Amino acid sequence: MANSVSQNLPLPDGLRPEALRPECDPTSLGFETTDALAARFELLGQDRAVDAIKLSAGIRHKDFNLYVLGHEGTGRHAAVSNLLTQAAAARPIPCDWVYVNNFETPHKPNAMQLPSGMAGVFRSAMQDLVDDLANEIPALFESEEYLTQRRAIEEEFGQRHEEPIAAFAERAREENVALLRTPMGFMLAAMVDGQPIKPDVYEALPDDQKEEIDTKIERLQDHLSAVLRHGPQLEKEHRQRIEALHADMAERVVSLRVQELADRFRETSRDADMLEYLKQVREDMTSNAELFLLSKRNTSNGPFPEAIRKYHREPHFARYAVNVMVSHDGAERSAPVIREGLPSLAHLTGRIEHISEMGALTTNFTLLKPGALHRANGGYLVLDAHRLLSEPFAWDALKHCLQNQSIAITSLADRLSLASTTTLEPDPIPLDVRVVLIGDRRLHMLLTLLDPEFSDLFKLQADFEDDVDRSARNTRLLARLVASCAAKDALRPLTAAAVAGLLDHAVRLADDSKKFTLRIGALSDVMREADHYATLAKRKHISDKDISKAIEQADRRASRIQDRLREAVNRKTILIDTSGAAVGQVNGLSVIGIGNHRFGRPSRITARVRMGAGKLVDIEREVDLGGPLHSKGVLILGAYLASHYALDVPASLHASLVFEQSYGGVDGDSASSAELYALVSALSGVPIRQGIAVTGSVNQNGEVQAIGGVNEKIEGFFDTCKARRLTGQQGVLIPVSNVDHLMLRRDVVKAVEAGTFRIIPVRTIDQGIEALTGRKAGTRARNGAFPTGSINALVEARLRAFAETRRRFGDRTSAPDRQEGKP
Amino acid sequence: MTPPSGDSTRITVGAGSFADASAALRLIERIIHDLRPNLGGILVEETTSLAVCDLPNQRLVSPSGQVVLAPTRAQIAALLEADARAFRQSLAKLADRAGAPWTFQRGAGDLIQMSLDTGAASDIVIFAHRNIHPVAGKIVLLSSSTATQSDVAAMSRMLAQRTSASHMMMAVDDSGETRKGPGAAHPDHFATLQKALSQLARMNAQAVLVDLSRGPVQSAEQLRSLIDVARCPVFAFGMASVTRALAHTTHIPPSPARDGQ
């Protein structure tokens, strides 16, 4: 229990209740329920960001891609979506893109541009072409014209084969030589009596006859050999003639059909690519006419007549397929606005699929699949920045595409050199897209600092505000926005009081009574929960009670740890005094944030002093529980002390400061004024009122500066005091500059109204110490002295006493040496 | 071996090698479903021809035109073994497809004589000859002028249809005139067999059909000349009218799978 001392100065009254919670007046909104308001989504307070989005959407130069930054729930996604959709409506519908076979180098498919909406038409036309030719070409090869020509060629080559053999056979007969067939080939033997000569008969012949026979046989063998060796050449010629016949026959019908196609698309095709492609198709079909005969051979007598069979689906006709990558086929009336929710490498730039054939993976141009960049080409692509950067190689690939202004499809396996199968190198498709990344500020900062290409490619940023001024106009606009959100989510209409309550919550979330938060997502969450309570209560409208309940329940769900801490304080497990006074001890305030929930809690700060060598020990920092900002605050208050008191003597203070019972680490300088008060109290020996908690940082001039979380801090101490009974001598010291941030709970305001609690704004340390001690701080007079008995005088006297004691100690230490004659 | 029924067509293929036999079997395959065949095959080791291999420095010209040393007896024996196996397997496979009974045997001697001997009771004896080149030729019916509408003529037309080949009729008649027929359906007339054979020698024929019972080919010698100039399988009908009396040879039993049929 702290000591009681008499106080000369009464506790200041503090702020008036009106200043603690400037609520919104429902009657000023101009409606009774939101039924009366037209649901119209208008972004509020985001002019800067909206202008940036509009610029990015409209400017035609490349690299003016956009990064949209801001907090979650500020309407970034909805704003981007709406604005881009409006901009897209004014842009022309982009052209279609397809991939077709490159007949010369099939692993490098050709990209072809087509007018918007024509890709599907062209694909169908090519399918029809194949189906038509699959019917017509086989019929052609069964026609009398073809058969006649074919027979003529067979006849000719048959003759050309037979005649040399016949001539040889005749010659052999004339020379009395037999042509014999054996399993291995042909043998020639001289004839004797109409039969081939036997070996013993041959041996019995005179040598000259043998020689004559041998010479004749050899000559005829060479002749026969020449005839047979000529066979393959004839066969080749025969083949070539047949192929030429096939090509000639096929060419007529193929040319006719392909020309029809070319004429059909000539007017719609913008460049020579399609005509060139059709020329290649014609040549390929002509030289591969047998493909069309294959289908005919494989015909089964199924239920469907051949005339309607889909030949183009057969694998060997895949070479004539048209792979539609992007098609804008009539349903769309504007440039695309594409949002890719999973921006992996494959989803962004497309992928090359493979199929398994005979245990190996193969691919072809029909297995190219488009990505988001293809679909967004000519329009806009919206991506979540964090997700994009989380996907391997996706960010790299996107930059590469934007820099080169083309889309190159590569696989992840290819990038990692893991691919060990056939792959493709498709033509890159020219890219004209505006990319919008949506992310947080930290990510934007990191990208700007660490990725030199980022700033080149994303020249624009749309920085979404977190809050907006609380003007009358904005109040009405925010009310309208709330009504629109309710309508969009199909909620019950809100009463004016409910809207007012929601706007008050918006002020609270902004942490500033002059501002509304623009985190509409958070307000929408409250509305939806309130709608649920209204439903349970069978109300037609959402009332202010439902809004209050939603807010309270949300706090309650998140306040388990807060309640446990409060219980620890109530049970005096954590020591906090809320009455009496104590020297060198003050109640500081801190905010703890867990998820989206923040709450304040008091902490006892103590200071102890003695003579020393001018050291101010921050115990938190000594044990690495103090963060840099906290250490900075302690160093500042130490500098204040050193520069305000006993300037004519060496610093001879040894002081220590600590947050009692704090084991989790502290940071921030919002308690630096509290620490200074504790130190001043310890030096002066004047006790501090324990019913007053303190928050505020201090500078070297002794000015008390604004801090964050002032509402939570006040409410935290209020709850502690209320749990023990409000005495009317309790309250919180806050910086003057935080008055505009007050939006306290209604129970706190009621307590202030009742005079049982007070909020005391202070501008300087002197003001604060007066409120805490009830004694004048004192101002230095012209003679350099503080008024006697003032806090400052007591502090200065103590410091001088330390210095004097130290000097005397120094003299005493050195004096015995002098008496003994030692130098 | 299953005894031939009255409705089935007995076909015997005589060949000196598998290369010759396979050309004939390919043709049979085209018409096998139009007949109820009873197939027989005989591989003849032509002793006269093969004796030539023993001549000193005897060479052989392969089908591709290479001149190589003639095989030794042992090599020939091995080749004939392999050819016999291949001939038998192909014959069995072909017969299986048609559900037809089949037999196979080997012999040594003169191909024509042995084929005639073996096929004496057959409806058709095919004297096999390999295709020297891959260009398919015509189906030729060689007949006497009076026999152009016979069953053999019908068979030749059917064979031409099944092989998508041109059909040609060569008729040898006594008129003394050699003239071309007025159209494809009419035969070309030849005054003598020799003239017809001379024409046939320069023709690309895929198969030649001849009715031995009606001429113009009626003796073994004429048959031999025909086979020499045709240089393709010769389908011979009317075995009974061939002048030489034939002796039966020993039949080698068919493959075990066919026992009991």
Chai-1 contact restraints between the chains, C-beta under 6 A:
chainA,res_idxA,chainB,res_idxB,connection_type,confidence,min_distance_angstrom,max_distance_angstrom,comment,restraint_id
A,E154,B,V135,contact,1.0,0.0,6.0,A-B,restraint_1
A,F157,B,V135,contact,1.0,0.0,6.0,A-B,restraint_2
A,G158,B,V135,contact,1.0,0.0,6.0,A-B,restraint_3
A,G158,B,G137,contact,1.0,0.0,6.0,A-B,restraint_4
A,G158,B,N204,contact,1.0,0.0,6.0,A-B,restraint_5
A,H161,B,H133,contact,1.0,0.0,6.0,A-B,restraint_6
A,H161,B,V135,contact,1.0,0.0,6.0,A-B,restraint_7
A,E162,B,R202,contact,1.0,0.0,6.0,A-B,restraint_8
A,E162,B,N204,contact,1.0,0.0,6.0,A-B,restraint_9
A,E163,B,R202,contact,1.0,0.0,6.0,A-B,restraint_10
A,A166,B,A201,contact,1.0,0.0,6.0,A-B,restraint_11
A,A166,B,R202,contact,1.0,0.0,6.0,A-B,restraint_12
A,L180,B,S49,contact,1.0,0.0,6.0,A-B,restraint_13
A,R181,B,G16,contact,1.0,0.0,6.0,A-B,restraint_14
A,P183,B,S17,contact,1.0,0.0,6.0,A-B,restraint_15
A,P183,B,L79,contact,1.0,0.0,6.0,A-B,restraint_16
A,P183,B,D83,contact,1.0,0.0,6.0,A-B,restraint_17
A,M184,B,L60,contact,1.0,0.0,6.0,A-B,restraint_18
A,M184,B,P71,contact,1.0,0.0,6.0,A-B,restraint_19
A,G185,B,L60,contact,1.0,0.0,6.0,A-B,restraint_20
A,G185,B,V61,contact,1.0,0.0,6.0,A-B,restraint_21
A,G185,B,S62,contact,1.0,0.0,6.0,A-B,restraint_22
A,G185,B,P63,contact,1.0,0.0,6.0,A-B,restraint_23
A,F186,B,V61,contact,1.0,0.0,6.0,A-B,restraint_24
A,M187,B,V52,contact,1.0,0.0,6.0,A-B,restraint_25
A,M187,B,L60,contact,1.0,0.0,6.0,A-B,restraint_26
A,A189,B,V52,contact,1.0,0.0,6.0,A-B,restraint_27
A,P196,B,T48,contact,1.0,0.0,6.0,A-B,restraint_28
A,P196,B,V52,contact,1.0,0.0,6.0,A-B,restraint_29
A,K198,B,A51,contact,1.0,0.0,6.0,A-B,restraint_30
A,P199,B,D54,contact,1.0,0.0,6.0,A-B,restraint_31
A,P199,B,L55,contact,1.0,0.0,6.0,A-B,restraint_32
A,Y202,B,L55,contact,1.0,0.0,6.0,A-B,restraint_33
A,Q221,B,R59,contact,1.0,0.0,6.0,A-B,restraint_34
A,Q221,B,V61,contact,1.0,0.0,6.0,A-B,restraint_35
A,Q221,B,V67,contact,1.0,0.0,6.0,A-B,restraint_36
A,L224,B,V61,contact,1.0,0.0,6.0,A-B,restraint_37
A,S225,B,V61,contact,1.0,0.0,6.0,A-B,restraint_38
A,S225,B,G65,contact,1.0,0.0,6.0,A-B,restraint_39
A,S225,B,V67,contact,1.0,0.0,6.0,A-B,restraint_40
A,L228,B,G65,contact,1.0,0.0,6.0,A-B,restraint_41
A,R229,B,G65,contact,1.0,0.0,6.0,A-B,restraint_42
A,G231,B,H133,contact,1.0,0.0,6.0,A-B,restraint_43
